[in-house]
């Protein structure tokens, strides 16, 4: 359990090594998978055989030489968990209300500024001279922090939360040392600081925020860099350490990892559940008619302005019964996470999806790329990660490739643009690759289909070996580089009638560092970015 991190599965399974041997009896099938045979295309002396070539048995699946399996067929995701329903002022009622509330907003802004300044000064005083931040904060410093807690209640009041409806009660710290909550707005951390004064887990980037960074340091925050495995492991260790000691405040985590619109519950990260302690789920709701308070596709300043110009903003907080892990769940954070998420989703009366912070990254990247309807490009990254172990960074790289294919307003790409970007000409093989992706047989593909097909191919056990063998096949003179003549010879075996310009375009795609020669590093790097091209380069027919 000590090596677990916030996002990775607790049970790691090592894939068995799958090798292909070559029958020399003239049988064209040539595919055998006994574990005792030599690795892919290897001779008795350990060298890769130039004569070995794959047999593409099924023309409808151009990747049959890697696996008979095809990418999973999943329906499109139609839910956008990050969409704010009222990103702008809509309707005469809202416009009139804002005008009426402008004087009130000015008073609230003054209250907000004074509360923030006093709370900041009190926090600086509480932190002054405190060096031993590894241990719990001394009691006299905690008493000073009460000033900051009162200031945060004034901040909530300035935002229009004059009263907050509560249901249930917080469990005692010794009963439930960890609290988890759904995450809709920036209001929840402010509320929980006033109500519970917990230790939170936050992104390292929050430390540099004016005022906020100082206050969360006083909460003995656990920082985590979600893209660093070492940082995630350290965060899990700190969660365990602080949860096990009653002298520390209880811990608060938002396992969704980002804010949503509250209409669905997205996938949970596992950091709160790995220690195996009792957990109290808390549900936050923001009932509304004209103003959606969720922090989605709306700027922070606009959201604050809209809050300042409301008569009252409604907020409901419900403390659910404590969830006690059984012995199996203490050893399985996934089950405890699922039990907790089910409790929260049931209380909210919402569905659970496999979206994650990675989908928000994709959404923002699609917006940066000026793609129409960016929500069309979300893929439920938690599901993608569980199926293919593809990271969000890798998914965004595939998105950049897909965006260059000029998707239409519905996020679909035609055969012509697909072939143009991958430098392919229309032929049976290239159309077969497109058909492999187009599982709906609609004549166009979505980013979700493109990502699933690319990830499916690149995660096959034989993919890396096939890439290396393909390089050896193209490098006819064995000098470690592929010339444009050698590339043309290799391509014409699979795609006859290529002209010089078409070969040159493929050469430029493979030449990653633009040094007019394709090294093995260039070749493999290109296939990591464009794994579907392996079908063009993998040798075909029988041994020569």
C-alpha positions as CSV (number, residue, x, y, z in Angstrom):
1,X,0.0,0.0,0.0
2,X,2.9,2.3,0.6
3,X,3.6,2.7,-3.2
4,X,0.1,3.7,-4.1
5,X,-0.6,7.1,-5.4
6,X,-3.6,9.4,-5.7
7,X,-4.7,8.2,-9.2
8,X,-3.2,4.8,-10.0
9,X,-4.9,1.5,-9.5
10,X,-3.9,-0.3,-6.3
11,X,-3.4,-3.6,-8.0
12,X,-0.8,-3.6,-10.8
13,X,-0.9,-6.5,-13.2
14,X,2.2,-7.3,-15.2
15,X,1.4,-8.1,-18.8
16,X,2.9,-11.5,-19.9
17,X,5.4,-11.1,-22.7
18,X,3.9,-12.2,-26.0
19,X,6.3,-13.3,-28.7
20,X,6.0,-14.4,-32.3
21,X,8.1,-17.1,-33.8
22,X,8.6,-17.9,-37.5
23,X,7.7,-21.2,-39.0
24,X,10.1,-22.0,-41.9
25,X,8.0,-24.7,-43.4
26,X,6.4,-22.4,-46.0
27,X,3.2,-21.9,-44.0
28,X,2.1,-18.4,-44.6
29,X,0.2,-18.1,-41.4
30,X,3.5,-17.8,-39.6
31,X,2.0,-16.8,-36.3
32,X,2.6,-18.8,-33.2
33,X,2.5,-17.6,-29.6
34,X,4.2,-20.2,-27.4
35,X,6.2,-18.6,-24.5
36,X,9.2,-20.8,-25.2
37,X,9.8,-19.4,-28.7
38,X,12.2,-16.6,-29.7
39,X,11.1,-13.0,-29.6
40,X,9.6,-11.3,-32.6
41,X,11.7,-11.8,-35.8
42,X,14.8,-12.9,-34.0
43,X,17.4,-15.3,-35.5
44,X,19.5,-17.8,-33.7
45,X,22.3,-15.3,-33.3
46,X,19.9,-12.8,-31.6
47,X,19.7,-10.4,-34.7
48,X,16.5,-9.2,-36.2
49,X,15.7,-11.0,-39.4
50,X,15.4,-8.7,-42.4
51,X,13.5,-11.5,-44.1
52,X,10.7,-11.7,-41.6
53,X,7.5,-10.1,-42.6
54,X,4.0,-10.1,-41.2
55,X,1.0,-11.8,-42.7
56,X,-2.0,-9.4,-42.7
57,X,-4.7,-12.1,-42.5
58,X,-7.8,-9.9,-42.3
59,X,-8.0,-6.9,-44.6
60,X,-10.9,-5.5,-42.6
61,X,-8.6,-5.2,-39.6
62,X,-5.3,-3.7,-40.8
63,X,-3.8,-4.2,-37.3
64,X,-4.5,-7.9,-37.1
65,X,-0.7,-8.6,-37.0
66,X,-0.8,-6.9,-33.5
67,X,-4.0,-8.4,-32.2
68,X,-7.3,-9.8,-33.3
69,X,-9.0,-7.5,-30.9
70,X,-10.6,-4.3,-32.0
71,X,-11.0,-1.1,-30.0
72,X,-14.0,-1.1,-27.6
73,X,-17.1,0.4,-29.0
74,X,-18.5,3.0,-26.5
75,X,-21.3,5.4,-27.1
76,X,-20.5,9.1,-27.3
77,X,-20.5,11.1,-24.1
78,X,-23.3,13.6,-24.2
79,X,-22.8,15.1,-20.7
80,X,-20.7,18.2,-20.1
81,X,-20.0,18.2,-16.3
82,X,-18.1,21.5,-16.5
83,X,-20.7,23.7,-18.3
84,X,-22.1,26.6,-16.3
85,X,-25.7,27.2,-17.5
86,X,-25.7,30.9,-17.0
87,X,-22.2,32.2,-18.1
88,X,-23.7,35.5,-19.0
89,X,-26.6,37.7,-17.9
90,X,-29.8,36.4,-19.5
91,X,-33.2,37.9,-19.3
92,X,-34.7,41.2,-18.3
93,X,-35.2,40.0,-14.7
94,X,-31.5,39.4,-14.2
95,X,-30.5,42.7,-15.8
96,X,-32.9,44.7,-13.6
97,X,-31.7,42.8,-10.5
98,X,-28.1,43.5,-11.2
99,X,-28.8,47.2,-11.6
100,X,-30.8,47.3,-8.3
101,X,-28.0,45.3,-6.5
102,X,-25.1,47.5,-7.7
103,X,-25.1,49.7,-4.6
104,X,-25.4,46.6,-2.4
105,X,-22.5,45.0,-4.4
106,X,-20.3,48.0,-3.6
107,X,-21.0,47.5,0.2
108,X,-20.3,43.8,-0.2
109,X,-17.1,44.5,-2.0
110,X,-15.9,46.7,0.9
111,X,-16.9,44.0,3.4
112,X,-15.0,41.4,1.3
113,X,-11.9,43.5,1.2
114,X,-11.8,44.3,4.9
115,X,-12.5,40.7,5.9
116,X,-9.8,39.4,3.6
117,X,-7.3,41.9,4.9
118,X,-8.0,41.3,8.6
119,X,-8.0,37.5,8.0
120,X,-4.7,37.8,6.2
121,X,-3.1,39.8,8.9
122,X,-4.3,37.4,11.6
123,X,-3.0,34.5,9.6
124,X,0.4,36.1,9.2
125,X,0.5,36.7,13.0
126,X,-0.4,33.0,13.7
127,X,2.4,31.9,11.3
128,X,5.0,34.3,12.6
129,X,8.1,32.5,13.9
130,X,6.6,29.1,13.4
131,X,9.2,26.8,11.9
132,X,8.1,23.3,12.9
133,X,5.4,22.8,10.3
134,X,5.8,19.1,10.3
135,X,4.0,18.8,13.6
136,X,0.5,20.1,14.6
137,X,0.0,23.9,15.0
138,X,0.3,24.9,18.7
139,X,-3.0,25.7,20.4
140,X,-2.3,29.4,20.9
141,X,-1.7,29.8,17.2
142,X,-4.9,28.0,16.4
143,X,-6.8,30.4,18.6
144,X,-5.5,33.3,16.6
145,X,-6.7,31.5,13.4
146,X,-10.3,31.8,14.8
147,X,-10.1,35.5,13.8
148,X,-9.5,34.3,10.2
149,X,-12.3,31.8,10.5
150,X,-14.7,34.5,11.5
151,X,-13.5,36.6,8.6
152,X,-14.2,33.8,6.2
153,X,-17.8,33.8,7.4
154,X,-18.0,37.5,6.6
155,X,-16.6,36.8,3.2
156,X,-19.4,34.2,2.6
157,X,-21.9,36.9,3.8
158,X,-20.4,39.4,1.3
159,X,-20.9,36.9,-1.5
160,X,-24.6,36.7,-0.7
161,X,-24.6,33.6,1.6
162,X,-26.4,35.3,4.5
163,X,-27.6,32.0,5.8
164,X,-26.5,28.4,4.8
165,X,-28.9,25.5,5.3
166,X,-27.3,22.5,7.0
167,X,-28.5,19.0,7.4
168,X,-26.8,16.5,9.7
169,X,-23.7,17.2,11.8
170,X,-20.0,16.7,11.3
171,X,-18.7,13.6,13.0
172,X,-16.1,13.9,15.6
173,X,-12.5,13.9,14.4
174,X,-11.6,10.7,16.2
175,X,-14.6,9.0,14.5
176,X,-14.0,10.2,10.9
177,X,-10.6,11.8,10.4
178,X,-11.3,12.3,6.7
179,X,-14.0,14.3,5.1
180,X,-14.8,14.2,1.3
181,X,-17.1,16.4,-0.6
182,X,-18.3,17.1,-4.1
183,X,-16.8,20.2,-5.6
184,X,-18.9,22.8,-7.4
185,X,-17.5,26.3,-6.7
186,X,-14.7,28.1,-4.9
187,X,-17.2,28.7,-2.1
188,X,-16.9,25.2,-0.5
189,X,-13.2,25.6,0.6
190,X,-14.2,28.9,2.2
191,X,-17.2,27.4,4.0
192,X,-15.2,24.3,5.2
193,X,-12.4,26.5,6.5
194,X,-15.0,28.4,8.6
195,X,-17.0,25.3,9.6
196,X,-14.3,22.6,10.2
197,X,-10.9,24.3,9.9
198,X,-9.5,21.2,8.2
199,X,-6.2,20.3,6.6
200,X,-6.7,20.2,2.9
201,X,-5.0,18.7,-0.1
202,X,-4.3,21.3,-2.8
203,X,-2.3,21.9,-5.9
204,X,1.2,23.3,-5.5
205,X,0.1,26.2,-7.7
206,X,-2.2,27.5,-4.9
207,X,0.8,28.4,-2.7
208,X,1.6,31.3,-4.9
209,X,-1.9,32.8,-4.9
210,X,-2.1,36.2,-3.1
211,X,-3.7,35.9,0.4
212,X,-5.0,32.4,-0.3
213,X,-1.5,30.9,-0.3
214,X,-0.8,32.3,3.2
215,X,-4.2,31.1,4.6
216,X,-3.9,27.5,3.3
217,X,-0.4,27.3,4.7
218,X,-1.9,27.9,8.1
219,X,-4.2,25.0,7.4
220,X,-1.1,22.8,7.2
221,X,-2.0,22.1,3.6
222,X,-0.7,19.0,1.8
223,X,0.6,20.0,-1.6
224,X,0.4,17.7,-4.6
225,X,1.5,18.0,-8.2
226,X,-1.0,15.8,-10.0
227,X,1.4,15.2,-12.8
228,X,4.2,14.0,-10.6
229,X,4.1,10.4,-9.4
230,X,6.6,11.2,-6.6
231,X,4.5,14.1,-5.4
232,X,1.3,12.0,-5.4
233,X,3.0,9.3,-3.4
234,X,4.3,11.8,-0.9
235,X,0.8,13.3,-0.6
236,X,-0.7,9.8,0.2
237,X,2.0,9.4,2.9
238,X,1.1,12.7,4.4
239,X,-2.6,11.9,4.4
240,X,-1.9,8.7,6.2
241,X,0.3,10.4,8.7
242,X,-2.0,13.2,9.5
243,X,-5.2,11.1,9.6
244,X,-3.6,8.8,12.1
245,X,-2.8,11.6,14.6
246,X,-5.7,13.2,16.4
247,X,-3.7,16.3,17.2
248,X,-3.9,17.3,13.5
249,X,-7.1,18.8,12.2
250,X,-9.3,16.4,10.2
251,X,-8.5,16.2,6.5
252,X,-10.7,17.5,3.7
253,X,-10.4,16.3,0.2
254,X,-12.4,16.9,-3.0
255,X,-11.8,13.5,-4.7
256,X,-13.2,14.8,-8.1
257,X,-10.0,16.8,-8.4
258,X,-11.8,19.8,-9.9
259,X,-15.1,21.7,-9.9
260,X,-18.1,20.5,-11.8
261,X,-21.6,22.0,-12.4
262,X,-23.0,19.6,-9.7
263,X,-25.3,17.8,-12.2
264,X,-23.2,14.7,-12.3
265,X,-20.5,13.2,-10.1
266,X,-17.2,12.6,-12.0
267,X,-14.6,9.9,-11.2
268,X,-12.9,10.0,-7.8
269,X,-9.2,10.0,-7.2
270,X,-8.0,7.5,-4.6
271,X,-5.9,9.7,-2.2
272,X,-8.6,10.0,0.4
273,X,-9.3,6.2,0.4
274,X,-5.9,4.6,0.4
275,X,-5.4,5.1,4.2
276,X,-8.5,3.0,4.9
277,X,-9.9,5.3,7.7
278,X,-13.6,6.0,8.2
279,X,-14.8,8.7,5.9
280,X,-17.6,11.2,6.3
281,X,-19.1,12.2,2.9
282,X,-20.5,15.7,2.7
283,X,-22.9,17.0,-0.1
284,X,-23.0,20.6,-1.2
285,X,-25.9,21.9,-3.3
286,X,-26.6,25.4,-4.8
287,X,-30.3,25.6,-5.6
288,X,-30.9,28.3,-8.2
289,X,-33.3,29.5,-10.9
290,X,-31.6,32.4,-12.6
291,X,-27.9,32.1,-11.6
292,X,-25.8,29.0,-11.7
293,X,-23.1,29.3,-9.1
294,X,-20.9,26.5,-10.4
295,X,-17.3,27.4,-11.4
296,X,-17.3,26.0,-15.0
297,X,-16.9,27.8,-18.3
298,X,-17.1,31.2,-16.6
299,X,-14.3,33.4,-15.4
300,X,-13.6,33.9,-11.7
301,X,-14.2,37.6,-11.9
302,X,-17.6,37.2,-13.6
303,X,-18.6,34.6,-11.1
304,X,-17.7,36.9,-8.2
305,X,-19.6,39.8,-9.8
306,X,-22.7,37.7,-10.3
307,X,-22.6,36.6,-6.7
308,X,-22.2,40.2,-5.5
309,X,-25.2,41.3,-7.5
310,X,-27.7,38.7,-6.2
311,X,-30.1,39.4,-3.3
312,X,-29.2,36.0,-1.8
313,X,-27.3,32.9,-2.9
314,X,-28.7,29.6,-1.7
315,X,-26.3,26.9,-0.4
316,X,-27.2,23.6,1.3
317,X,-24.7,21.4,3.1
318,X,-25.6,17.8,4.1
319,X,-23.4,15.7,6.3
320,X,-24.0,12.1,5.4
321,X,-23.4,9.1,7.7
322,X,-19.9,8.0,8.2
323,X,-18.7,5.2,6.0
324,X,-16.6,2.6,7.8
325,X,-14.4,0.5,5.6
326,X,-14.5,-3.3,6.2
327,X,-11.3,-5.3,6.3
328,X,-11.4,-5.9,2.5
329,X,-12.0,-2.2,1.8
330,X,-9.0,-1.3,4.0
331,X,-7.0,-3.2,1.5
332,X,-8.9,-1.9,-1.5
333,X,-9.2,1.9,-1.9
334,X,-11.2,1.4,-5.2
335,X,-14.1,-0.3,-3.3
336,X,-14.1,2.3,-0.6
337,X,-14.1,5.1,-3.2
338,X,-17.0,3.5,-5.0
339,X,-19.0,3.1,-1.8
340,X,-18.4,6.8,-1.0
341,X,-19.2,8.1,-4.5
342,X,-22.4,6.0,-4.5
343,X,-23.5,7.6,-1.3
344,X,-22.8,11.1,-2.5
345,X,-24.4,10.5,-6.0
346,X,-27.5,9.0,-4.3
347,X,-27.9,12.0,-2.0
348,X,-27.5,14.4,-4.9
349,X,-29.7,12.3,-7.2
350,X,-27.2,12.5,-10.0
351,X,-25.5,10.0,-12.2
352,X,-21.8,9.1,-12.0
353,X,-19.6,9.5,-15.1
354,X,-16.0,8.6,-15.9
355,X,-14.9,12.2,-16.6
356,X,-11.9,13.5,-14.7
357,X,-9.6,16.5,-14.5
358,X,-8.1,15.2,-17.8
359,X,-11.3,16.0,-19.6
360,X,-11.2,19.5,-18.3
361,X,-7.6,19.8,-19.7
362,X,-8.9,18.5,-23.1
363,X,-11.8,20.9,-23.0
364,X,-9.5,23.9,-22.3
365,X,-7.1,22.7,-25.0
366,X,-9.9,22.4,-27.5
367,X,-10.9,25.9,-26.7
368,X,-7.4,27.1,-27.2
369,X,-7.3,25.4,-30.6
370,X,-10.4,27.3,-31.6
371,X,-12.4,24.1,-32.1
372,X,-16.2,24.5,-32.4
373,X,-18.2,23.1,-29.5
374,X,-15.2,22.1,-27.3
375,X,-17.3,19.8,-25.2
376,X,-17.5,17.4,-28.2
377,X,-13.9,16.4,-27.5
378,X,-14.3,15.1,-23.9
379,X,-13.7,11.4,-23.7
380,X,-14.2,10.4,-20.1
381,X,-10.5,10.2,-19.3
382,X,-10.9,8.0,-16.3
383,X,-12.3,5.2,-18.5
384,X,-9.5,5.8,-21.1
385,X,-6.9,5.5,-18.4
386,X,-8.3,2.3,-17.0
387,X,-8.6,0.7,-20.5
388,X,-5.3,1.9,-22.1
389,X,-3.3,3.6,-19.4
390,X,-3.1,6.7,-21.6
391,X,-2.3,10.0,-19.7
392,X,-4.1,13.3,-20.1
393,X,-0.9,14.7,-21.7
394,X,-0.9,12.0,-24.3
395,X,-4.6,12.5,-25.0
396,X,-4.0,16.2,-25.6
397,X,-1.2,15.3,-28.1
398,X,-3.7,13.2,-30.0
399,X,-6.2,16.0,-29.8
400,X,-3.7,18.3,-31.5
401,X,-3.3,15.8,-34.3
402,X,-7.0,15.4,-34.6
403,X,-7.6,19.2,-34.7
404,X,-5.3,19.5,-37.7
405,X,-7.8,17.3,-39.6
406,X,-10.4,20.2,-39.6
407,X,-13.2,18.6,-37.7
408,X,-16.7,20.1,-38.4
409,X,-19.0,21.7,-35.9
410,X,-20.0,18.3,-34.6
411,X,-16.4,17.3,-34.0
412,X,-16.3,14.8,-36.9
413,X,-13.5,14.3,-39.5
414,X,-13.9,12.9,-43.0
415,X,-11.6,10.4,-44.8
416,X,-10.1,13.1,-47.0
417,X,-8.8,15.2,-44.0
418,X,-7.7,12.1,-42.1
419,X,-5.5,10.9,-45.0
420,X,-4.2,14.5,-45.6
421,X,-2.8,14.8,-42.0
422,X,-1.3,11.3,-41.9
423,X,0.3,11.9,-45.4
424,X,-1.6,8.9,-46.8
425,X,-3.1,8.4,-50.3
426,X,-6.5,6.8,-50.9
427,X,-6.1,3.1,-51.2
428,X,-7.5,-0.1,-49.8
429,X,-5.1,-0.1,-46.8
430,X,-5.5,3.6,-45.8
431,X,-9.3,3.3,-46.1
432,X,-9.1,0.1,-44.0
433,X,-7.3,2.1,-41.3
434,X,-10.1,4.7,-41.4
435,X,-12.7,2.0,-41.3
436,X,-11.0,0.5,-38.2
437,X,-11.5,3.8,-36.4
438,X,-15.0,4.4,-37.8
439,X,-16.7,1.8,-35.7
440,X,-20.1,3.3,-36.4
441,X,-19.5,3.1,-40.2
442,X,-20.8,6.6,-40.5
443,X,-18.2,7.8,-43.0
444,X,-16.6,10.2,-40.5
445,X,-14.9,9.8,-37.1
446,X,-14.9,11.5,-33.7
447,X,-12.0,12.4,-31.5
448,X,-13.2,9.7,-29.0
449,X,-13.0,7.1,-31.8
450,X,-9.6,8.4,-33.0
451,X,-8.2,8.3,-29.4
452,X,-9.5,4.8,-28.6
453,X,-8.2,3.4,-31.9
454,X,-4.8,5.0,-31.5
455,X,-4.5,4.0,-27.8
456,X,-5.7,0.5,-28.6
457,X,-2.9,0.0,-31.2
458,X,-0.1,1.7,-29.2
459,X,-0.8,-0.4,-26.1
460,X,-0.7,-3.8,-27.8
461,X,2.2,-6.0,-26.4
462,X,3.8,-6.3,-29.8
463,X,3.6,-2.6,-30.8
464,X,7.1,-1.5,-29.7
465,X,8.7,-4.6,-31.2
466,X,6.8,-4.1,-34.5
467,X,8.0,-0.5,-34.6
468,X,11.6,-1.5,-34.2
469,X,11.3,-4.3,-36.8
470,X,9.7,-1.9,-39.2
471,X,12.7,0.5,-38.8
472,X,15.1,-2.4,-39.6
473,X,13.0,-3.3,-42.6
474,X,13.1,0.3,-44.0
475,X,16.8,0.7,-43.2
476,X,17.9,-1.4,-46.1
477,X,21.7,-0.7,-45.9
478,X,21.7,-1.0,-42.1
479,X,23.5,2.4,-41.5
480,X,21.0,3.4,-38.7
481,X,19.2,5.9,-40.9
482,X,16.4,5.8,-43.4
483,X,17.0,7.7,-46.6
484,X,14.2,9.0,-48.8
485,X,15.0,6.2,-51.4
486,X,14.8,3.5,-48.7
487,X,11.5,5.0,-47.4
488,X,10.1,5.0,-50.9
489,X,11.0,1.4,-51.5
490,X,9.4,0.4,-48.1
491,X,6.2,2.4,-48.7
492,X,5.6,1.0,-52.2
493,X,5.4,-2.5,-50.9
494,X,2.2,-1.5,-49.1
495,X,1.0,1.5,-51.1
496,X,1.9,1.2,-54.8
497,X,2.0,4.1,-57.2
498,X,3.2,6.7,-54.7
499,X,4.8,9.7,-56.4
500,X,7.9,11.6,-55.2
501,X,5.9,14.3,-53.5
502,X,3.8,11.8,-51.5
503,X,7.0,10.1,-50.4
504,X,8.6,13.4,-49.5
505,X,5.5,14.3,-47.3
506,X,5.8,11.1,-45.4
507,X,9.5,11.6,-45.0
508,X,9.0,15.0,-43.5
509,X,6.4,13.6,-41.1
510,X,8.9,10.9,-39.9
511,X,11.9,13.4,-39.7
512,X,11.0,14.6,-36.2
513,X,14.1,16.9,-35.8
514,X,14.1,18.1,-39.4
515,X,17.7,17.2,-40.1
516,X,17.0,15.5,-43.4
517,X,17.6,12.0,-42.1
518,X,15.3,9.6,-40.2
519,X,17.0,8.1,-37.2
520,X,15.6,5.3,-35.1
521,X,14.7,7.9,-32.5
522,X,12.8,9.9,-35.1
523,X,11.0,6.9,-36.3
524,X,9.9,5.6,-32.9
525,X,8.9,9.1,-31.8
526,X,6.6,9.5,-34.8
527,X,4.9,6.2,-34.1
528,X,4.3,7.2,-30.5
529,X,2.4,10.2,-31.8
530,X,0.9,8.5,-34.8
531,X,0.6,4.8,-33.9
532,X,-2.0,4.1,-36.6
533,X,0.8,4.4,-39.2
534,X,2.3,1.1,-38.1
535,X,0.0,-0.7,-40.5
536,X,1.7,1.1,-43.4
537,X,5.2,0.2,-42.3
538,X,4.8,-3.3,-40.8
539,X,6.2,-5.7,-43.4
540,X,3.6,-7.9,-45.1
541,X,3.3,-11.2,-46.9
542,X,5.6,-14.2,-46.1
543,X,9.2,-14.6,-45.2
544,X,11.4,-13.9,-48.2
